[in-house]
Amino acid sequence: MTTMTKTEGAPAPTGPEGFLSVRDLQVTFSTEDGPVKAVDGLSFDVQRGRTLGIVGESGSGKSVTNLTILGLHNPQSTTIDGEILFDGKELITATEKELEKLRGNRIAMIFQDPLTALSPFYTVGRQIAEPFMKHTGASKKAAWERAVEMLAKVGIPNPRERASDYPHQFSGGMRQRAMIAMALVCDPDLLIADEPTTALDVTVQAQILDLLQDLQQEFGSAIVFITHDLGVIADTADDIMVMYAGRAVERGTTDQVLRSPQHPYTWGLLNSMPRLDSDLSAPLAPIPGSPPSLLNPPTGCRFHPRCTFQDRVGGNRCATERPQLDVGRASACHLTPEQKRTVFIEEIKPRLG
């Protein structure tokens, strides 16, 4: 059975509470091999009309965090601690009935793979119309017209005819647009996009990103955008939170994180990205090693086994002491602010160009 506790007095990470406020979130799964803490002490805010980009490698806890916000976890094997406030309402202790009223209505999610998220047995129009009928009480005819309207809004040609098609009759980009139409059909206040452009070619990817920005301006929604690609998030997010092994390691505005990153893991992510304005013959610089197993994560800073800068901290501090993520613009690293500036200016910035 799900264990839920409410953490009192968790520090606010960015000042005033956001429309969505997460405080000291911890999510642990029970497995045959032992407990896995997939999210370990996560705090962040998202304001109305703003987009938070959550960035990190696979297994860093990005998707788990957002599925927990929606209450989409196995209640038999999941322990959740902390606090999730949505427009002042606590979600961790909310009942399933209360969550059902929010899902697809005030909070919606765009899943990574629309081919598996959409049912193959029902038409696209019906799948978009059903949540609208459920949450608004609209008639079938009115809901169908709303589905056609939303397909047109997300750029599906001949929306009235295509509404009667099944998901397999849509291309990958069109299925993703249909997923966005389904997510936005009830004008949600919070939209969670879980790597919505991963499987798309760059042209369709750009169209989807532009579409999300346009729809956000129209509806004023708060957006949480999950990705492993800093390049995708650069023109999409207002703020960025970088995650590693279940923890947030850096947080700031998009301009701050991309122009003056402070954490060695963020440096590694940026260094491993190909750039058109750099020497195309130069090899990429991947982060050494592999992400840790969360069954037995490293002590202290979880990134320290892969970090090439821990010798500058001195002693065994990186392996024994967990670095804290302070309020506002911050990074969870034992390097001093002066050391971070020096490393970035002398070693990291020249590689980034």
C-alpha positions as CSV (number, residue, x, y, z in Angstrom):
1,M,0.0,0.0,0.0
2,T,1.3,3.5,-0.8
3,T,2.9,5.3,2.2
4,M,2.4,9.0,2.2
5,T,3.7,11.6,4.6
6,K,3.6,15.4,4.5
7,T,6.9,17.2,5.0
8,E,6.6,20.3,7.1
9,G,8.7,23.4,6.6
10,A,10.5,22.2,3.4
11,P,12.5,25.2,2.1
12,A,11.1,27.1,-0.9
13,P,13.6,26.7,-3.8
14,T,12.7,29.8,-5.8
15,G,11.1,32.3,-3.4
16,P,7.3,32.6,-3.6
17,E,5.4,29.4,-4.0
18,G,4.5,28.5,-7.6
19,F,1.3,27.4,-9.1
20,L,2.8,24.0,-8.8
21,S,5.1,23.6,-5.7
22,V,7.0,20.5,-4.9
23,R,8.8,20.2,-1.6
24,D,11.3,17.6,-0.5
25,L,9.7,14.9,-2.8
26,Q,10.9,11.4,-2.2
27,V,9.7,8.4,-4.2
28,T,10.8,4.9,-3.3
29,F,9.9,1.7,-5.2
30,S,9.9,-1.7,-3.5
31,T,11.6,-4.3,-5.7
32,E,12.8,-7.9,-5.3
33,D,16.3,-6.7,-5.1
34,G,15.5,-4.0,-2.5
35,P,14.2,-0.5,-2.2
36,V,14.9,2.0,-5.1
37,K,14.7,5.7,-4.2
38,A,14.0,7.1,-7.7
39,V,13.5,10.6,-6.4
40,D,15.4,11.8,-3.4
41,G,14.5,15.2,-1.9
42,L,13.3,17.2,-4.9
43,S,11.9,20.7,-4.6
44,F,10.8,23.1,-7.3
45,D,8.2,25.6,-8.4
46,V,6.4,26.3,-11.6
47,Q,4.5,29.6,-12.2
48,R,1.5,30.1,-14.4
49,G,2.5,30.9,-18.0
50,R,6.0,29.7,-17.5
51,T,7.8,26.5,-18.7
52,L,10.2,24.5,-16.5
53,G,12.5,22.2,-18.3
54,I,13.7,19.2,-16.4
55,V,16.8,17.8,-17.9
56,G,18.8,14.6,-17.2
57,E,19.9,11.2,-18.4
58,S,17.5,8.3,-18.5
59,G,16.9,7.0,-15.0
60,S,17.5,10.4,-13.3
61,G,13.9,10.5,-12.0
62,K,12.4,13.0,-14.4
63,S,9.4,11.0,-15.5
64,V,8.9,9.4,-12.1
65,T,8.5,12.9,-10.6
66,N,5.8,13.9,-13.1
67,L,3.9,10.6,-12.9
68,T,3.9,11.1,-9.1
69,I,2.3,14.6,-9.6
70,L,-0.5,12.9,-11.5
71,G,-0.8,10.0,-9.0
72,L,0.1,7.5,-11.7
73,H,2.1,5.0,-9.6
74,N,1.6,1.5,-8.3
75,P,0.1,1.9,-4.9
76,Q,1.2,-1.5,-3.8
77,S,4.9,-0.9,-4.2
78,T,5.5,2.8,-3.9
79,T,6.3,5.0,-0.9
80,I,5.9,8.8,-1.4
81,D,7.1,11.4,1.1
82,G,7.1,15.2,0.8
83,E,4.6,17.7,-0.5
84,I,3.0,18.5,-3.9
85,L,0.8,21.6,-3.9
86,F,-1.2,22.3,-7.1
87,D,-3.0,25.7,-6.9
88,G,-2.8,25.3,-3.1
89,K,-4.2,21.7,-3.1
90,E,-2.1,18.9,-1.7
91,L,-1.9,16.0,-4.2
92,I,0.0,13.4,-2.3
93,T,-2.8,12.9,0.2
94,A,-5.6,13.4,-2.4
95,T,-8.0,10.6,-3.0
96,E,-8.2,8.7,-6.3
97,K,-11.5,10.4,-6.9
98,E,-10.1,13.8,-6.4
99,L,-7.1,13.0,-8.7
100,E,-9.5,11.8,-11.4
101,K,-11.2,15.2,-11.4
102,L,-7.8,16.8,-12.1
103,R,-6.3,14.4,-14.6
104,G,-7.1,15.4,-18.2
105,N,-9.0,18.4,-16.9
106,R,-6.8,20.9,-14.9
107,I,-3.6,18.7,-15.2
108,A,-2.8,17.0,-18.5
109,M,0.2,15.0,-19.8
110,I,1.7,14.4,-23.2
111,F,3.4,11.1,-23.2
112,Q,6.6,10.2,-25.0
113,D,5.2,7.6,-27.3
114,P,1.7,8.4,-28.7
115,L,1.5,5.1,-30.5
116,T,1.3,3.3,-27.1
117,A,-0.5,6.0,-25.3
118,L,-3.4,6.1,-27.8
119,S,-5.7,3.1,-28.0
120,P,-5.7,1.3,-31.4
121,F,-9.3,0.3,-30.9
122,Y,-10.9,3.8,-31.0
123,T,-10.8,6.7,-33.4
124,V,-8.6,9.6,-32.7
125,G,-11.7,11.9,-32.5
126,R,-13.4,9.7,-29.9
127,Q,-10.3,9.6,-27.7
128,I,-10.1,13.4,-27.7
129,A,-13.8,13.8,-27.1
130,E,-14.1,11.4,-24.2
131,P,-12.2,13.5,-21.6
132,F,-14.1,16.6,-22.7
133,M,-17.4,14.8,-22.1
134,K,-16.2,13.4,-18.8
135,H,-15.1,16.7,-17.3
136,T,-17.5,19.1,-18.8
137,G,-20.7,17.0,-19.2
138,A,-20.9,18.0,-22.9
139,S,-23.0,15.9,-25.3
140,K,-21.4,13.5,-27.7
141,K,-22.1,15.9,-30.6
142,A,-20.6,18.9,-28.8
143,A,-17.6,16.8,-27.7
144,W,-17.0,15.6,-31.2
145,E,-17.1,19.2,-32.5
146,R,-14.6,20.1,-29.8
147,A,-12.3,17.2,-30.9
148,V,-12.5,18.5,-34.5
149,E,-11.7,22.0,-33.3
150,M,-8.7,20.8,-31.3
151,L,-7.3,18.8,-34.2
152,A,-7.5,21.9,-36.4
153,K,-5.8,23.9,-33.7
154,V,-2.8,21.6,-33.6
155,G,-2.4,21.7,-37.3
156,I,-4.0,18.4,-38.5
157,P,-5.2,18.9,-42.1
158,N,-8.8,18.0,-42.9
159,P,-9.6,17.6,-39.2
160,R,-13.2,16.6,-39.6
161,E,-12.3,13.7,-41.8
162,R,-9.2,12.7,-39.9
163,A,-11.1,12.6,-36.6
164,S,-12.7,9.4,-37.8
165,D,-9.3,7.8,-38.5
166,Y,-7.5,5.4,-36.1
167,P,-4.0,6.2,-34.6
168,H,-2.2,3.8,-37.0
169,Q,-3.5,5.9,-39.9
170,F,-1.6,8.9,-38.6
171,S,2.1,9.6,-39.1
172,G,4.4,9.9,-36.0
173,G,4.2,13.7,-36.0
174,M,0.4,13.7,-36.5
175,R,0.0,11.2,-33.6
176,Q,2.0,13.5,-31.4
177,R,-0.2,16.5,-32.4
178,A,-3.3,14.4,-31.7
179,M,-1.9,13.6,-28.2
180,I,-1.4,17.4,-27.7
181,A,-5.0,18.0,-28.8
182,M,-6.2,15.4,-26.3
183,A,-4.1,17.0,-23.5
184,L,-5.4,20.5,-24.2
185,V,-9.0,19.7,-24.9
186,C,-10.1,20.8,-21.4
187,D,-7.8,23.9,-21.4
188,P,-5.6,22.5,-18.5
189,D,-3.8,24.8,-16.1
190,L,-0.8,22.5,-16.0
191,L,0.7,20.6,-18.9
192,I,3.4,17.9,-18.4
193,A,5.2,17.0,-21.6
194,D,7.3,13.9,-21.2
195,E,10.0,14.0,-24.0
196,P,7.2,14.7,-26.6
197,T,9.7,15.2,-29.5
198,T,12.2,12.3,-28.9
199,A,11.0,10.1,-31.8
200,L,10.4,12.9,-34.3
201,D,12.6,14.2,-37.0
202,V,14.0,17.7,-36.5
203,T,11.5,19.5,-38.8
204,V,8.5,18.0,-37.0
205,Q,10.2,18.5,-33.7
206,A,10.5,22.2,-34.3
207,Q,6.8,22.4,-35.3
208,I,5.8,20.6,-32.1
209,L,7.9,23.0,-29.9
210,D,6.4,26.0,-31.7
211,L,2.9,24.6,-31.2
212,L,3.4,24.2,-27.5
213,Q,4.6,27.7,-27.1
214,D,1.7,29.1,-29.1
215,L,-0.8,27.1,-27.2
216,Q,0.7,28.2,-23.9
217,Q,0.3,31.8,-24.9
218,E,-3.3,31.1,-25.7
219,F,-4.2,29.2,-22.6
220,G,-1.8,30.6,-20.1
221,S,-0.8,27.1,-18.9
222,A,2.2,26.2,-16.7
223,I,4.3,23.6,-18.5
224,V,6.8,21.1,-17.2
225,F,8.9,19.9,-20.1
226,I,10.9,16.7,-19.6
227,T,13.9,16.0,-21.8
228,H,17.4,14.7,-21.9
229,D,18.4,17.2,-24.6
230,L,19.5,20.7,-23.5
231,G,19.3,21.8,-27.2
232,V,15.6,21.1,-27.3
233,I,15.0,23.0,-24.0
234,A,17.1,26.1,-25.0
235,D,14.3,27.8,-26.9
236,T,11.4,26.3,-25.0
237,A,11.9,26.7,-21.3
238,D,11.9,29.8,-19.0
239,D,13.7,27.9,-16.2
240,I,15.8,24.7,-16.1
241,M,16.3,22.1,-13.4
242,V,19.0,19.5,-14.1
243,M,18.6,16.1,-12.4
244,Y,21.0,13.3,-11.7
245,A,20.4,10.0,-10.0
246,G,17.1,11.2,-8.4
247,R,18.3,14.6,-7.2
248,A,18.3,18.1,-8.6
249,V,21.9,19.2,-9.1
250,E,21.4,22.6,-10.7
251,R,18.6,25.1,-11.1
252,G,18.2,28.6,-12.7
253,T,16.7,30.4,-15.6
254,T,17.4,29.0,-19.0
255,D,19.9,31.8,-19.8
256,Q,21.7,31.3,-16.5
257,V,22.1,27.5,-16.8
258,L,23.1,27.5,-20.5
259,R,25.4,30.6,-20.5
260,S,27.0,30.1,-17.1
261,P,26.5,26.5,-15.9
262,Q,27.8,25.7,-12.4
263,H,27.7,22.0,-11.9
264,P,30.2,19.5,-13.4
265,Y,27.3,17.3,-14.6
266,T,25.8,20.2,-16.5
267,W,29.2,21.0,-18.0
268,G,29.4,17.4,-19.1
269,L,26.0,17.5,-20.8
270,L,26.9,20.7,-22.7
271,N,30.3,19.3,-23.7
272,S,28.7,16.2,-25.1
273,M,26.4,18.1,-27.5
274,P,27.4,18.6,-31.1
275,R,27.5,22.2,-32.2
276,L,27.4,23.6,-35.8
277,D,29.6,26.6,-34.8
278,S,32.4,24.4,-33.5
279,D,35.2,22.3,-35.2
280,L,33.1,19.6,-36.8
281,S,36.2,17.3,-36.9
282,A,36.7,17.5,-33.2
283,P,35.4,14.5,-31.2
284,L,32.6,14.9,-28.7
285,A,33.5,14.7,-25.0
286,P,31.1,12.2,-23.4
287,I,30.7,12.1,-19.6
288,P,33.0,9.3,-18.3
289,G,31.4,6.3,-16.7
290,S,27.7,5.4,-16.4
291,P,24.8,6.5,-14.2
292,P,24.7,4.7,-10.9
293,S,22.3,2.0,-9.8
294,L,19.7,3.5,-7.5
295,L,19.6,0.2,-5.6
296,N,23.0,1.1,-4.2
297,P,23.7,4.8,-5.1
298,P,27.0,6.5,-4.3
299,T,27.3,8.2,-0.9
300,G,27.9,12.0,-0.7
301,C,27.5,13.6,-4.1
302,R,26.0,11.0,-6.4
303,F,28.0,12.4,-9.4
304,H,31.4,12.1,-7.7
305,P,32.4,8.7,-9.2
306,R,32.2,10.3,-12.7
307,C,33.4,13.8,-11.8
308,T,36.8,14.9,-13.0
309,F,36.9,17.9,-10.6
310,Q,36.5,16.3,-7.2
311,D,40.3,16.5,-6.5
312,R,39.9,20.3,-6.3
313,V,37.5,20.0,-3.4
314,G,40.1,18.3,-1.2
315,G,39.8,15.5,1.3
316,N,37.0,12.9,0.9
317,R,34.2,15.4,1.1
318,C,32.6,14.6,-2.3
319,A,32.3,10.9,-1.3
320,T,31.0,11.5,2.2
321,E,29.0,14.7,2.3
322,R,25.8,15.4,0.3
323,P,26.0,18.9,-1.3
324,Q,22.9,21.1,-0.8
325,L,21.0,22.9,-3.4
326,D,20.4,26.4,-2.1
327,V,17.5,28.7,-2.7
328,G,17.2,30.4,-6.2
329,R,20.0,30.1,-8.7
330,A,22.1,27.3,-7.4
331,S,24.1,24.1,-8.0
332,A,24.6,21.2,-5.6
333,C,28.4,21.0,-5.7
334,H,31.2,21.3,-3.2
335,L,33.3,23.5,-5.4
336,T,33.4,27.0,-4.2
337,P,31.7,29.8,-6.3
338,E,35.2,31.0,-7.2
339,Q,36.3,27.5,-8.3
340,K,33.2,27.1,-10.4
341,R,33.8,30.4,-12.2
342,T,37.4,29.6,-12.8
343,V,36.8,26.1,-14.2
344,F,34.0,27.4,-16.4
345,I,35.9,30.3,-17.8
346,E,39.2,28.5,-18.3
347,E,38.2,25.0,-19.2
348,I,34.5,24.7,-20.1
349,K,33.6,27.9,-22.0
350,P,36.5,27.5,-24.6
351,R,35.1,24.1,-25.5
352,L,31.5,25.5,-25.9
353,G,32.6,28.4,-28.0
